[in-house]
Structure formats: C-alpha cells, structure tokens
Amino acid sequence: MSSTQVKILVPGNLLMVGLLGERDELLRVIERSFPGTSILARGNEISIEGDDAERVGKLFEELVLLLEHGQLLDTGNLGRTIDMMKADERPSEVLTAEVLRSGRGRTVRPKTAGQKRYCDAISANVITFGIGPAGTGKSYLAVALAVQALQEKTVERIILTRPAVEAGERLGFLPGDLMAKVDPYLRPLYDALYDMLGTDAVPRLMDRAAIEVAPLAFMRGRTLNRSFIILDEAQNTSPEQMKMFLTRIGFGSKAVVTGDVTQVDVAGGRSGLLGLEKILAGIDGLSFVHLGPRDVVRHRIVQDIVSAYERAVPDGERDRG
C-alpha cells in the first residue's frame, strides 16, 4: 500500500525559521512524535510522506497560524500542540484565545484545550468548579478572569478565600494579625495577582477594598453582590463550609471553586468537594470542569508524576470526586 504524500507551502522565510527552530530543533521534535513519517523542508516548501502525513500536514498548518498570530514556538508549547492534534483538537483556536491583557502588557492565554474549556465555562456560568491536579492553571486562570472582570467593571471587587487547613495547623497557632495568619494560605493567589497587576497596584486595590482576602470562615453570614469570588483549595472544605460558601453568592457575582480531590487534608477526609457534582447536577448556571495530566503546563516531569499517581489511585476512589 502506498503511503500518503502532502506538501505545505509556508509563506515567508521568517515563518519558516520559526517553524523549524534553531538548527531544525522543532522539526526533530515533530519527527520523533510521528515515527514512520518522513519530513523534508526545502526553501518554503515542506514535503511529508507516511501514514501520518495528513495529520502532520495539518499540524504544520496550525503552527503557521500560531506564528502568524505572534506566537513563538518552543519545545514546550510544540509538545502541547502535538498532543492537541493527536486528540483531534485545533491548537490555533486554543492558544490564540486571550483571557487577559493586563495594564502591564502581559497577555494570559490558555495553553491546553482543557484550560480553554475551563475559561469558557467561567465566562458562561455563575459558578464554575475547576477540579484537577497541580500545575493545570486552575487558580491562575481564575485570577486572570477575575482581574479582567474588575478592569471591565462587570464586578466591583475580587474576593479571594481559602480554607485554612494545612497539615493540621490552625490559624490561631500562627503569629501576627488576621492578614499575617491568612497570608501563607493565599500566597499562590497573591503571586498571580502581582504577576498580572504589579506589586504597586495590588496594595492600592486592597486599600480601596477592590481586592479582599479572607479565610473561608469569615464568609459566614455575608451576601456577596457584584463580586468575583475565588475559593481555592476547596478539597479542604467540609461539606458544611462548602454549602455555606455556595449560598453566599449574590446578584451580579461570579464564583470559581478550585480543588484537587487527590490532596484532601481536611480532618477525617470529609471534603465538601467529594461527591458534590452528583448533588448539584442539572443546576443552570453551574458547571464542573475536570482538568487532567494533559493540562499540566509545568515541567513535563510534573505531568508524568500526575499520571503516575492517577494510575495508582483505585477507580472507585477517583470517581468519588
């Protein structure tokens, strides 16, 4: 049986350099990802032959679109692009979507199809649950969308909260006032805010109460209107705390709840996140998005570690989330 042949014409020498990488480094990555496929680049033409020739041809077309949108290719985002192509997804639709363009000129974009699905769900729903392992961008993307909403004045404030559960330590045992006690627990969210807004803007917004940080226990009795609320590390809420938080949502507000059901530290393992999807199924304006190893955007070894742990968890225990 004869193998398929595909030819791709790349518009412009500069695009060709970005497409192949320095000393054809990116070309080698593509060849290793599609064994049995021959790729020959000559001038502005790429000739592909083999059983995967059509898919590789579409991959090059997608990469050209990314370059034309100003994306720079490296081995990291090329690997994620290849993974998307193998899953019959469109990298150009995912990687060119803009979540936030901050005043500092920083642009935040989803880096995987799962992350884009998560961002779309937050935009479309009142309450979105982002459930997945470390490194999938759950908290970072939620903060980016909160900053966007604040800048567009669709909300009046950002509220960051998190259960103060960490290896059995309680807030009362930590030194300092309330902010000093809460600070270590919310440091990842602070880091994201500083990254997007700058170290000067965040304290000013906090002084104006446009950004509020509080432990989850301090949410009781409040009604949160015109706010973008992020509950981080929600796997460490109790069922009672989760119900309390979800019933705080007021008019004009949006909430994002993030968590990793494989890292429950709450006493007795009574997590308010476990089994919640079955309880809330069918409610309009509420969405659950599950992120997995393919959505990890840290070092590839983190993705491998997450996959190894997932293989080690019994199916029944995993399904409880």
N, C-alpha and C positions, 0 to 999 in steps of 0.2 A: 504494500500500500504506500503510495507516495505521500510525503509529508507536506504540510501546508506552507506556502510562502507568502510573506507580507512585506510590503515596502512602505516606509514612513518618510515623508519629506518634511524636514524641520526648517521653519522659516527663520533664517538668520544665524550667523556664526556664533554670536554671543549666547543664544539659546542652546546651541549645540554644546558649547563648553560647559554651561550649567547643567545640561542633561547628562553628560558623560562623566563629569567630575574631573578633578585633577588627576592626570595620568590614567584616565579611564577607570578611576576607583569605583564610581557608581555603576558603570557598565558591568564591572566584575561582580558587584553585588546582585544585579539582575540576573546575570548568567548563572550564578550559584543558586538563585532562588527558583530557576526554571531549568533544571538539568535536562539535557537532551534537546535543548533549543539552541540553535546557532544564531549569533547576532553579529553582524558586520556593519561598521559605521565607516562611510566613505563620503567626504565632503559634507553636504547637508542631507544625505540620504542614509537611512538605516534599513538594512535588509535583515529579515528574520525568517528563519526556517526551522520547522519542527512541529511536533504535535501541539505545543502551546503557543504557536506563532500568533494566532489571532488575539489571544489574551495578552501576550507581551506587546503586540502592536497597540492594543487599546491602552495598556499601561503607559507606553511612550506618549500617546496622545494626551492622556491625563496629566502626565508630567509636564508636557509642553504648556498645557492650560495653567498649571500651577506657576510655572516660570513666568508666563505672560501676566499673571496677577501679582507678580512681585515676590513670590515665594522663593526662598533659597533652599536648594536641596542639599541634604547631608545624609549620612548613612542611617541616622535615627529616623527622620521622617520618611526616607525612602522605604525603610523596612515596614513602617506602618502603612504606607501607600500600597506596597505589595500585598500585605495582609488583607487590606480592603478589597483589592482587585480579586484576590483568590476567594473572597466571600461575596463576589458579585456586587460590590458597593462602588459608588462613584467618589473617589478621593477629591476631585475638584469641587464637588458640592459640599463636602465636609470641611476641607481645610481652608477654603476661601470664605467661609461664613464668619462674620465679625460679631463677637459678643460685646466687646467694649473697646472704644478708642478713648483713652484717658487724656486729661489735660497735659500729661507729661509726654504725650506722643506714643504711649505704649498701646499696642493692639493685642487683645486677648482673643484667641480663636480656639475652637475645639480641635483636638488633634486625632480623634478617632470617631468612627460612626456612632459609637455608644455615647460619647461625650456630646455629640451634636443632638442626638435623640434626647439626652438629659436637658440640654439648654432649651430645646424646642418645647419640652414638657413644662419647664419652669415658666416660659413665656405664655403658654396656653392655659395654665391651670392656676387655681388659687393656692393649693397645697401640693407640693411635689416631694416625694421621698426618693432620695438618691442613695441606693444601697450597693456597696461594693468594697473591695479591698483597698488597702493603702496605695496611693500613687495614681488613682484613677481620676483625680481632679474634682472630686465631689465638692469639697469645701471651697477650693479656689474659684471654680466656675460660678458657684453660688454667690460668692462675694463680688465677682465681676458683674454679674447681673444685678446685684443689689446696688452697686455703685452706679451702673447705667441708669437704673430706675430713679435714683436720687438726683443724678445730673439732669435727667429729663423731667424732673419734678412730678413724676407719677406717684411718688411716695414722699413723705416729709422727713422720714428718718429710717435709719438702718438699726436693727436691734440684733445683737449677737448674744447667744446664750448657749450654755453647755452644762450638763450635769457635772457637779464637782466630785467625780468618782475617779480615783487614780490609785490603784494598788492598795486600797484600804485606807488611804489618808483622807482626812476630813478637813474642811476649810478652817475650822476652829483651831487646828493644830499648827496652821501656818502663821508666820509673823506678819504684822502690818495691818492696815485698814482693809476695807472690803475690796477695793481695786487691787491692792497688792496681793490679797489672797486669791482673787479670781484670775489675775494676770497669767500665771503659768498654764492654766487650763485652756485659755483662749489665745495663747501665743500663736498658733498656726493661722487663726483668722486675722489677728493683728498684722502678722507678716504679710498676708495677702493684701490687706488694706494699704500698708506702707508701700508695697510694691506698685500698687495701682495709682495711689493718690500722692505719695511722697510723705516724708517724715514731718513736714511742716503742716500740711493740710489736715492730717488726721487729728492732732490735738485741737486744732481750731474747730473742726466739726464736732468733736466730742464736747468742747466747751459750750457750743450752741445747742447741744442735745440732738444734733442731726445724726450722730452715731452714739448708740448706747450699748454698754456692755454690762451684763448682769448674770449671776448664776441662775439656773433654772428655777430654784426655789423662790426667787423674788418675782416670778411671773404670776404667782397665785393672786387671784382677786382683781387682776387688771383686764381691761379690754383694749386691744392694740389696733387702733384705726390708722389708715394711711401709712402703714409701715411695711418694710421688707424685713421679715424676721427669719433668721437662720438659727436652727437648732442643730448644733454639731455634736458628733459622738453620741447619737441618740440611742445606740445599743445599750448605753449605760443609764437610761431612764428606767424607772419602774413603770408598770402598767398604769398606776395611778398618776404618776407625773406626766406620762405621755397624754393621757386623757385631759389632764389639766391644761397642758400646753395647747393642744389642738382646739380647745374650747376658748382660748384667749383671742382667736383671730377675729378682727373687727372689719368694718367696712373699708374698702379701698386698700386692703392689705394683701400681701402675698407671703407665703411661708415656704421655706425649704428645710427639710429634715434630712440630715445625712447620717449615715452609720455603716458599720461593718459588723455583721452578725457573727463573725468568727472571732471577734475581740470583745466579748462581754466581760466586764469587770464588776458589774453590779452584784451586790451580796445575794447569794443564793441562786444566781443566774436568772432571776425574774426580770427579764428585759422587756421593756414596753414596746420594743420593735419586733420581737419574735411573734409570729402569728398575726401581726396587725393587718397584713394585706388581705387576709380572708375576712377579717372583721369589717374592713372599710370598703370591700369590693362593691362596685356599682355606684359609688357616690360621684355625681357630676362635679367637675372642677377639681378632682383629686387624682393624682397619678403616681404610680410606682415605677421607677426606672432602675433596672438592675445592671450594674457595670461589672465587668469581669477581667480576667487576665489580659485580654486583648486591648483593654482600655488603659492599662498601666503605662504611663508615659515617663517614668523614671528610667534608670539604667535597666537594660534588658534583663540583668540578673534578678531584679525585683519581680519582673513578670514571671520568670522561671520559678522563683520561690513561691509566689502566689499560686501558680499552677500546681506545684508540688504539694502545698498544703490542701488545695481543693481535692486533689486525688486521695489524700489521706483522710478526709472527713467523710464519714458514712453518709449515704444519700438521704436517709431519713432525717439525720440531724441537720443537713443542709436545707432540706425542704421546710424546716420549721420557720425559716425567715420569710 
